[in-house]
Amino acid sequence: MSHFDTDKGIVWAPMNPLLESFYNHLAAHQSVLGNSRFYEDLIEIYETLEHDLKEENHESVATE
């Protein structure tokens, strides 16, 4: 599983393919934006989406 490092820790590649382009954008711009509050906010949004999509997937599997 791919990842990249930030000052706040490791950002892992998404399990959900819907977030692949978001992850690739974060990884590509880490060297330029890496120390900004804006970039940290984007990572928080990305990680929240990944978590929410995992939960949504688990809930939909459980109800089938």
Buried (B, 14 or more C-beta within 10 A) or exposed (E): EEEBEBEEEEBBBBEBEEBEEBBEEBBEEBEEBBEEEEBBEBBEEBBEBBEEBEEEEEEEEEEE
